[in-house]
Amino acid sequence: MNSLEAYKMDGLGNDFIIFDARKKSISLSKDQIIEISNRNNIGCDQVIFINKDKNNDPLLRFYNSDGGETSACGNGSRCVAYLLMKESNIDKISLKTKFGNLEAELNEENLVKINMGEPNFEWNKIPLVKAMDTKNLKIKIEDNNGKEIVGGFSLSIGNPHIIFFVENLDKFNLKNIGPKIENHNYFPNKCNVTLANVKDRKNLKIKVWERGAGLTKACGTAACATAVSGSLLNLNERSVNIEFTEGVLNIDWKKDNYVYMTGKVSKIKKIKVNI
């Protein structure tokens, strides 16, 4: 059995195991990632690898708890940005991902702001299986009393999302709804599923079923997707607070189309991973 050094961090309860592979290559199989992510083992929503590109810049790769790779992870990117900024005693950093370059900065002791790039509404870039109205996919979901709502705003923030705006989050069982919508035939690469409640134009509360990870305490790209879709539907302002069970992310969709996410990250915890 090998013992690997790693870091354990979270952003509002959305937790990660981070491997630094810049100096020594680390290769884990899908089964090993699943085993590490298992809550009966160490447990996490995503496993993250910090690699380096040809220019020696940090290059991130993200894997969901089901072992599948994902292009973007907002809270994970903020955690890695914090880790690397602390390592080099700097307050700004650029991270490379499959989604693109992400610019991050440290505002306070553990408050990290990151530019998550531009949202994409093109059906074939989300992707969807065919051209349709991405503001309303007309997908049906039911509350706990069997009352049906029809909707679903879809877009990509590095990975595919669908958001349903509802009056009461507690009336919906996302554990049942989530996997059905994640695997809906409209989404060839599956999708992240969010239920959102607009408290007022500056504050929203959401629950997220994350593609490949299931119910999660927080999801950065879902927060971005919710803020953008709500703004386009004229439900909220372009700058809003997105509330999760363990804290708040501020999402600011600037006029230049870039989405900025700011929130706290946990302390850095060094761990040993036995595989």
N, C-alpha and C positions, 0 to 999 in steps of 0.2 A: 504494500500500500504506500502510495506517495503522499507526502504532506506538502501542501502549497500555501504560501502566504497570500492573504487577500485582505480586502477591507469590507466592512459592513457599514452601510449608510442608508439613510432614508430621507425622502422629502415628503413631509406631512403623512408619514406612515407608509408611503409607497417605497418599498425597500429593495435594496440591491446588494449583490455580492460583486465586488470589483476586483479584477485581476490586472496587475500591472505587468504587461508583456513587452515593455519597451526594451529591456535589457536582455531578457531571456524569453524565447518563444514559449507560449503555453497553448497546447491544443487539447481540447476536451471534446468527447463525443457527445452526440445528442442525448444518449442515455445518462452520461455523467452529469450533464447540465440539468436534466430532469431530476436526478437523484439529489444533487446539491440544492435545487430549488424546493424540494419536498419539505413541507412544514414539519414533518416528523423527523427531518434531518436538520440542516441549518435553516433552510427556508428563505425564500425571497420571491419577489414578483419578476425580477429580471436579473440575469447574469451579464455583466459588462466586462469587456476586454479593452484595456488601453494599449493599443499598438502604436507604431510610428510609421509615417509615410516616408517617401524617398527624401523629403526635406527635413526629416527628424521631427516633424510636427506630430502632436498627438492625434491618433486616428482611432475612433471608437466603434466598437461593434456590440450590438445589443441582442440578447437572446431571451425570449420569453420562457416562462417556467415549463412550457411544453416542449422546450428544446428548439423551437423554430426561431429563425432570425427575423428581426424587425428593423426597419430603417431608421426609426426615430423614437426617442424616449426623452421627454422634456425634463422630468424630475431627475432621471438618471444622468442626463447631461449636466444639470445644475450641480449634482453631487460630485461628479468627476471634475467639473470646473473648480469647485471649492477645494477639492483634494489637491489639484495641481497648482492652484494659486497659492495655497498655504505652503506647499512644498517649495515653491520658488520665491515666496514672499512678494507676490505681485497682486494687483487688484484688477487686472484685465487679462483675458486669454482667448485664443481662437481654437476651437475644436473642429476636427473634420469628422463627418459622418457620411453614410450613404445618402442621406437626405441633403447634405451640403455642409458648408462651413457655418458654425454657430459661434457668435461672439458673446462672451459672458463677462460680467463684471461683479465685483464684490462691493456691495453698498454699505453694509454694516458687518458686524462680527460674523454672522452666519446667514445674511440676507443676500441671495444671489439673483441677479437679473440676467436673462439670456434672450437673445434675438432668435426666435424660432423660425424665421423665414417668412415666406408668403404662402397663404392658403391657396389651394387649387380646387377649382369647381368643375373642371372639365371631366365629363363622365368617364372617358377612357384613361384619365390620369389618376382617378380616385383609387382603383378603377371599379366601374360598373360593367355589367355584361352588355348593356346597350344604351343608346342615348335616351335620356328621360329627364324630367324636371327634378334637378337635384335638390331644389328647395322643398319638395314634397314628393317622396317616393311612394306615397299612398300605401304604406305598410300598416297593417292592423296590429295593435297590441291591446290586451285587456287588463283592467285593474282587478283587484282581489274580489270584487263583486260581479265580475263578468261584463262590466261596462267597457265598451269598445271605443278606442280612439284611432284615428287614421292620420298618419303623417310620416315624419322622418326626413330631416334635412341632412344631406350627405355632402361631405367634402373631405379633402386630404390635408393633413398637417404632417406630411412625411409618412403617414399611414392612414388607412381609410377609417372614417368615422361616420356614424349616424346619430343624430340627436333628436329626441322626442321631448317637446316641452309639455309639461303636465302641471296640474294645479296642486297635487299633493303627492310627494314622492313616496310617502308611507303606504299609499294605497296600491302600490305596484310591487310585485315580487320579481326583482331584477334577476335573481338566481334562476328563475324559470324562463323569463323573457330573454335574458342575455344570450344563452347558447343558441336559441332558435334564430335570433336575428343575426348573430355572428356568422352563422352558417347559412343564411338566406341565399337563395340562388341568384339574387341580384349582385352579390359580392364574390367574384371569382377568387379573391385573396382573403376572404373573410373580412370582418370589420370590428371596430370597437363600438360598443353600444352605450349611449349616455341618456339618462333621464334627467331633465333639468326643470327646476322650478324658479320662476322669476319672482324674487321677493320685492324688489323694486328695480328701477332702471340702472342702479349702480351695484346691485348685489343679487347674485344667483346662488342657488344650492344645487349640487348635482351628485348623482351616483353613477358609477361606471362599471361596466362589464368589459374587461380588457381582453382583446383578441389574444388567445394563447396563454392567458394568465388567470382569467376568471374575475370574480369580484375583487376589487382593489380599493384600498383606503383613499387613494388619490391617483390622478393621472394627468400629467402636464399637457400632453397633446389634446386630450379630451377637453380640458379647461379652455385651451386656445380655440378649439373647434366650436365649443359652446358659445364663447364670447362673440366669435365672428358670425356664426349663424344667427344668434339672437339679435345682433346689431343689424344684419341684413333684413331680418323680419320686423325690425323696429320695435323689438321687445326690451332692448337695453342699450346703453351708451357704448361707445367704442372702447372705453376704459371701464372695466368692471372688476369687482371682487368675486371670485369663485370659491364658494365655501365647501369644504370637505369635513369629515368627522374630526380630523385632527389639526385643522388649520385652514388658512386662506391663501390662495394664489391671486395676485393681481395680474390681470391680462389687459394689455393696452395694444389695440389694433390701430397703428398709426396711419395717418393719411397716405404715407408712402407705401402702404400695403404690408409692411412688416409687422409681425406679431411679437410683442415683448412680454415675457413672463417673469414675474418677480415673486420670490417666496423664500421661506427659511429652509435650511437643510440641517440635518443632525450633525453631531460630532462624529469625527472619524474614529472608527473602531477597528483595530487590527485583529485578524482572526487567522486560524489555521484551518485549512480545508483538507480533509483526508479522502483520497479517492483511490 
